[in-house]
Amino acid sequence: MANKESLVVASKVKAYIKSKKMMTSSDALGALSDKVYSMLDAAIARTQANRRSTVKPHDL
């Protein structure tokens, strides 16, 4: 994750994964945040293509 602020709450993600009896690798949170950035960028592009300024659930 190059110079981007994390978009995930690490403690919540780790707790969820732990609740499933699994462990979190040291680089998993960065990869998850990168995925969120990618999803949001795609949703923003879709929103703009539809001439809207509000990202809606169906844009995701």
Steps between C-alpha positions, in 0.01 A plus 500: 500500500705793373442820701130439550317514829349168606126481443446206732486477878776251572366388838154430356638306204732296721218429747271381221766272354583368847128429561521264201790317670755643256804727531583826316831534316700820540429617145133399476367833630691700240371275224145535630527878509638498143197295395266751665673789318458312172131432566439863592684630194285277276182611678599867461567449128157334459334782691667764283412309182137515607531877559440473872699629793377250759649151519217252560504134603443380145815685389701259712 
